[in-house]
Amino acid sequence: MKIPGSFFEIDLVISKDNLLEFKITKNKEVKYSVNPMDFSEIEYDLQSFLEDNSVFLPKNRFKLVLESLEVLYLDLNKKLQKLKDRDANSPIISEEQEISFAQRVFQAQKVLLMGGEGKSSIYQVIFEGKLPHETNVIKHTRGIEKHEISFPSFSSAGSSKQKLLLWDFGSKKPTSDDYKNATLLLFVIDAYDVHNYELYRDQLHETIAMMKKHGSRPKFLGRNQSNIFCFIHKMDRFTNADDQFRSLVEYFKLNPKTKEKSYEIKFFATSIYDSSIYSAWAKIIEILMPKSSKLNQLSNKLKDDLGLYAAMIIEKSTGLPIASSKTLLDDNSLVGSTNRILLTTEKVLPEYELSSLDTLKIETANGILQLRIFEQIYVYVLILIYPPHERKISTPEGENILQEFISEMRKSI
């Protein structure tokens, strides 16, 4: 697809790694390519690329380009899902699949958590089940706090545990040894700490350089997949958050030494006071542990059998999405919202002399949300969203379908 008024062309394709690839070319030479996490990343990257290359598109033309890209994006995602479903049903596992699975499961992933204030709060909200206001009294981290987190991993080759080694850096300046075997970098910037923007930017790009020199990029990542992530945090404090975020991304993307923009950094606008922190975390963790195609198929069947809007499974302790039905809803936002509901509910249950939440049902005028919690090795949450008039789920037949689904899921975990 040609970009009007320029020599650039844009395209979306499925790469050899079976990943979606967004490319911008000029005279058949690739000028920019990335494996996007979602369509919003394509929109932002295209706009940024056009600005950097002094290509002006009127808003109506840019909108038309995006609409065409989105149609292609949705179509390719369907094709990718079919490929994954085919692999899930195939009894034959290729050598590449086995290697990729082994690299994910048997190698603990070391994540470096660096940057400004807010790192410990993020950790405690996501992994320790604290509500945002409960993190207000956290003491500043001194030295390095090392956390080991286990979560389930699935593939067509099987399922197993995976370990995440999260190193939270406080006042200690990391040495080259700290970067050894580090596979992911998560850099946090306090968006409200305006006076330290320059310092944050210097540290971010210095850290990336050290990560490249001493770290260990996971071999299972696609050619254009990144392992460098940046949370622009506390964005809830801005009234014009979207515009402010775009401006900050442009600022922090620029390497102050080379004067070049680093497109390998994946930026997220986050806050512990809404679902954005869970959404960002879910997108990152899915790179390490893609959702299971087999469980996706089971979720789709459950959705169709019971007439649901959506069905989804998350692992409770990490907020990790395990599987979901095909839906227009944003999986990652759904994960964040569900975690916030569960955290709040579990905090108040003791006041009613209740414990061990099993099922939670919320009825509204235009739909019903039902959460079912069940345990295996991990604690899982089954999220069901369905129309207010849909009663099959409440019948004995509907309950049997649900129990069969849970039974099938247990076999796959």
C-alpha positions in Angstrom: 0.0 0.0 0.0 1.5 3.3 -1.1 1.6 6.2 1.3 0.0 9.1 -0.6 2.4 11.9 -1.5 5.6 9.9 -0.8 7.8 7.1 -2.1 7.1 5.0 0.9 5.0 1.8 0.9 3.5 0.1 3.9 2.6 -3.6 4.3 1.4 -6.1 6.9 2.6 -9.7 6.4 3.0 -12.9 8.3 6.7 -13.5 8.8 8.6 -16.8 8.7 8.3 -16.9 12.5 4.5 -16.9 12.2 4.4 -13.4 13.6 2.6 -10.4 12.3 5.2 -8.0 10.7 4.6 -4.3 9.9 7.0 -3.0 7.2 7.7 0.4 5.6 9.7 0.3 2.4 11.1 2.7 -0.1 12.1 1.4 -3.5 11.7 -2.2 -2.1 14.3 -1.4 0.6 13.0 -1.9 4.2 13.2 1.3 6.1 11.3 0.1 9.2 9.9 -3.2 10.4 8.4 -4.4 13.7 6.3 -7.3 15.1 3.5 -5.2 16.6 1.9 -6.1 19.9 -1.5 -4.6 18.8 -2.9 -2.3 16.2 -2.4 0.8 18.3 1.4 0.2 18.0 1.1 0.2 14.2 -0.9 3.5 14.3 1.6 5.2 16.6 4.7 3.9 14.7 3.4 4.9 11.3 2.5 8.4 12.6 6.0 8.7 14.2 7.7 7.5 11.0 5.9 9.9 8.8 6.8 12.8 11.1 10.5 11.8 11.2 10.6 11.6 7.4 8.7 14.9 6.9 5.8 13.2 5.2 2.6 15.2 5.8 -0.8 13.4 5.5 -4.1 15.2 6.1 -6.1 13.7 8.9 -8.7 12.3 6.6 -6.1 10.5 4.4 -4.2 9.2 7.4 -7.5 7.8 8.7 -8.2 6.1 5.4 -4.8 4.5 5.4 -5.3 3.3 9.0 -8.7 1.8 8.1 -7.2 -0.2 5.2 -4.4 -1.4 7.5 -6.9 -2.4 10.2 -8.9 -4.5 7.8 -5.7 -6.3 6.8 -4.6 -6.5 10.4 -7.8 -8.3 11.4 -7.7 -10.6 8.4 -4.1 -11.6 9.1 -4.8 -12.2 12.7 -7.5 -14.7 11.7 -5.1 -16.5 9.5 -2.5 -16.6 12.3 -5.1 -18.0 14.6 -5.9 -20.7 12.1 -2.2 -21.6 11.8 -2.0 -21.8 15.6 -5.2 -23.9 15.8 -3.7 -26.2 13.1 -0.5 -26.6 15.2 -2.5 -27.3 18.3 -4.4 -30.1 16.6 -1.3 -31.6 15.0 0.2 -34.6 16.8 3.6 -33.9 15.1 5.8 -31.3 16.8 8.6 -29.9 14.7 12.2 -29.7 16.0 11.9 -25.8 15.9 8.7 -26.0 18.1 10.5 -28.3 20.6 13.5 -26.0 20.8 11.3 -22.9 21.2 9.3 -24.5 23.9 12.4 -25.7 25.7 13.9 -22.3 25.6 10.8 -20.8 27.2 10.2 -23.4 29.8 13.6 -24.6 30.9 15.4 -21.3 31.0 14.4 -18.9 33.7 13.8 -15.4 32.3 15.7 -12.7 34.2 13.9 -9.4 34.1 15.7 -6.2 35.2 13.3 -3.6 36.7 15.0 -0.2 36.7 14.3 3.5 36.6 12.5 6.0 38.8 9.9 5.8 41.5 6.9 3.4 41.3 8.7 0.1 40.6 8.0 -1.5 44.0 4.4 -0.3 43.9 4.0 -2.0 40.4 5.4 -5.2 41.8 3.2 -5.2 44.9 0.0 -4.4 43.0 0.6 -7.1 40.3 2.1 -9.9 42.3 1.3 -9.3 46.0 -2.4 -8.4 45.5 -2.2 -5.0 47.1 -4.6 -2.3 46.4 -3.0 1.0 45.1 -3.6 2.9 48.3 -1.8 0.2 50.3 1.4 0.9 48.5 1.6 4.5 49.7 3.8 3.6 52.7 6.4 1.5 50.8 10.0 2.3 51.7 12.4 3.1 49.0 14.3 0.1 47.7 17.9 -0.1 48.7 20.3 -2.2 46.7 18.6 -5.0 44.7 15.4 -6.9 45.7 15.3 -10.2 43.9 12.0 -12.0 43.4 11.3 -15.4 41.9 7.9 -15.9 40.3 6.6 -19.1 38.9 3.8 -19.2 36.3 2.4 -21.8 33.9 3.7 -22.2 30.3 1.8 -23.9 27.5 2.7 -24.9 23.9 1.8 -27.5 21.4 4.6 -29.5 23.0 3.0 -29.5 26.5 2.8 -27.5 29.6 5.2 -26.8 32.4 6.3 -24.2 35.0 8.3 -21.2 34.0 10.3 -19.0 36.3 10.6 -15.3 36.2 13.6 -13.8 38.1 12.7 -10.2 38.7 15.5 -7.9 39.9 14.2 -4.7 41.3 17.0 -2.1 41.4 16.8 0.7 44.0 19.6 3.0 44.8 22.3 0.6 43.6 23.9 1.3 40.3 23.9 -1.9 38.3 27.3 -3.4 37.3 28.0 -5.4 34.1 27.6 -8.6 36.2 24.0 -7.6 37.0 23.2 -7.7 33.3 24.5 -11.2 32.7 21.7 -13.6 31.5 19.2 -10.7 31.6 16.6 -11.4 29.0 14.2 -8.5 29.4 14.6 -4.9 30.5 11.6 -3.0 32.1 12.4 0.7 32.7 10.0 2.8 34.8 9.8 6.6 34.3 7.8 8.7 36.8 5.9 10.9 34.3 5.2 13.5 37.0 8.8 13.9 38.0 9.4 16.5 35.3 12.7 17.8 36.8 14.4 14.4 36.3 13.3 13.8 32.7 16.8 14.4 31.3 18.3 12.1 33.9 15.7 9.4 33.1 16.5 9.6 29.4 20.2 9.3 30.0 19.8 6.3 32.3 17.3 4.6 29.9 19.7 4.7 26.9 22.8 3.9 29.0 20.9 0.9 30.4 19.9 -0.3 26.9 23.5 -0.1 25.8 24.6 -2.2 28.8 21.7 -4.6 28.1 22.9 -5.1 24.5 26.5 -5.6 25.6 26.1 -7.9 28.6 22.5 -9.2 28.5 21.1 -12.2 26.7 18.4 -11.7 24.1 16.0 -14.7 24.1 16.5 -16.8 21.0 12.8 -17.5 20.7 12.0 -13.9 20.0 11.1 -12.9 16.5 13.5 -10.9 14.5 11.6 -7.7 15.1 10.3 -8.5 18.6 11.7 -6.3 21.3 12.9 -7.2 24.8 13.2 -3.5 25.9 10.1 -2.1 27.6 9.4 1.3 29.2 6.5 2.2 31.5 5.8 5.9 31.5 4.1 5.7 34.9 1.6 7.7 36.9 -0.1 8.9 33.7 -3.4 9.0 35.6 -2.3 12.4 36.9 -2.6 14.1 33.5 -5.9 15.4 32.1 -4.6 15.2 28.6 -2.9 11.8 29.1 -2.9 10.7 25.4 -1.2 13.8 24.1 1.2 13.9 27.0 2.1 10.3 26.5 2.9 10.8 22.8 5.0 13.8 23.6 7.0 11.9 26.3 7.5 8.9 24.0 9.1 11.2 21.4 11.3 12.7 24.1 12.5 9.5 25.7 12.9 7.7 22.4 15.7 10.1 21.4 19.2 8.9 22.4 20.9 12.1 23.7 24.3 10.9 22.7 23.7 9.7 19.1 20.7 12.0 18.5 18.9 9.1 16.9 15.5 7.7 17.8 15.4 4.2 19.3 12.5 2.3 17.8 13.3 -0.9 19.7 11.8 0.5 23.0 8.2 -0.5 23.6 6.5 2.2 25.6 3.4 1.9 27.8 1.3 4.5 29.6 0.6 3.0 33.0 -0.9 3.7 36.4 -1.6 1.4 39.4 -5.0 3.2 39.7 -6.5 1.7 36.6 -6.2 -1.4 34.4 -3.3 0.0 32.3 -0.6 -1.6 34.5 -2.1 -5.0 34.1 -2.7 -4.5 30.4 1.0 -3.5 29.9 2.2 -6.4 32.0 0.0 -8.9 30.2 1.3 -7.8 26.8 4.9 -8.2 28.0 4.5 -11.6 29.6 2.7 -12.9 26.6 5.9 -12.6 24.6 7.4 -15.1 27.1 4.3 -17.3 27.2 1.9 -17.0 24.3 -1.7 -18.1 25.0 -2.4 -21.8 24.4 -4.1 -22.4 21.0 -5.8 -25.5 22.3 -7.3 -23.7 25.2 -8.3 -20.8 22.9 -10.3 -23.4 20.9 -12.0 -24.7 24.0 -12.8 -21.1 25.0 -14.4 -20.4 21.6 -16.4 -23.6 21.8 -17.7 -22.6 25.3 -18.6 -19.2 24.0 -20.6 -20.6 21.1 -22.2 -23.4 23.2 -23.5 -21.0 25.9 -24.1 -17.9 23.8 -21.5 -15.8 25.6 -20.0 -12.5 24.6 -16.6 -13.7 25.7 -14.9 -16.4 27.7 -11.4 -16.0 29.2 -9.0 -17.7 31.6 -6.4 -16.0 33.6 -3.8 -17.3 36.2 -4.7 -15.4 39.3 -1.3 -14.7 41.0 0.4 -13.2 37.9 -2.7 -11.8 36.0 -1.4 -13.9 33.1 -4.0 -14.6 30.3 -4.0 -18.3 29.6 -6.6 -18.4 26.9 -9.5 -16.4 25.5 -12.3 -16.7 22.9 -12.3 -14.6 19.8 -13.9 -11.3 20.8 -13.8 -7.6 20.1 -13.0 -7.0 23.8 -9.4 -6.1 24.7 -8.0 -9.2 26.5 -5.4 -7.2 28.4 -7.8 -4.6 29.7 -10.2 -7.4 30.7 -7.3 -9.0 32.7 -6.7 -5.7 34.5 -10.3 -5.0 35.3 -10.8 -8.6 36.5 -7.8 -8.4 38.8 -9.1 -5.1 40.3 -12.5 -6.6 41.0 -11.0 -9.7 42.6 -8.6 -7.7 44.8 -11.3 -5.4 46.0 -13.7 -8.2 46.7 -11.3 -10.4 48.5 -10.2 -7.4 50.7 -13.8 -6.8 52.0 -15.0 -10.5 52.3 -13.6 -10.9 55.9 -15.8 -7.9 57.0 -18.8 -10.1 56.1 -17.1 -13.1 57.8 -16.7 -14.7 54.3 -13.7 -16.3 52.7 -12.4 -18.4 49.8 -14.2 -16.7 46.9 -15.6 -19.3 44.5 -18.0 -17.5 42.2 -18.8 -13.8 41.6 -21.7 -12.7 39.5 -22.4 -9.1 38.5 -25.6 -8.3 36.7 -26.1 -5.1 34.7 -28.7 -3.7 32.3 -26.8 -4.8 29.2 -24.9 -7.9 30.3 -23.7 -10.2 33.1 -20.1 -10.8 34.3 -19.4 -14.1 36.1 -16.1 -15.1 37.6 -15.4 -18.7 38.6 -12.3 -19.6 40.5 -10.8 -23.1 40.5 -7.5 -24.6 41.5 -5.0 -26.9 39.9 -1.3 -26.3 40.5 -2.1 -22.6 40.1 -5.3 -20.7 40.9 -7.3 -19.9 37.7 -10.1 -17.5 37.1 -12.7 -18.3 34.4 -14.3 -15.0 33.1 -17.7 -15.3 31.4 -19.5 -12.3 29.9 -23.0 -12.9 28.5 -26.2 -11.1 27.5 -28.8 -10.4 30.2 -31.4 -12.5 28.5 -29.1 -15.6 28.1 -30.3 -18.2 30.6 -28.8 -21.4 29.2 -25.8 -20.9 31.5 -28.1 -21.1 34.5 -29.7 -24.4 33.4 -28.4 -27.9 34.3 -27.4 -28.3 30.7 -25.3 -25.1 30.9 -23.7 -26.2 34.1 -22.7 -29.5 32.6 -21.1 -27.7 29.6 -19.2 -25.5 32.1 -18.0 -28.5 34.1 -16.9 -30.3 30.9 -15.0 -27.3 29.9 -13.2 -27.0 33.2 -12.5 -30.7 33.1 -11.0 -30.4 29.6 -8.9 -27.5 30.7 -7.5 -29.3 33.7 -6.3 -32.0 31.4 -4.4 -29.4 29.4 -2.8 -27.7 32.3 
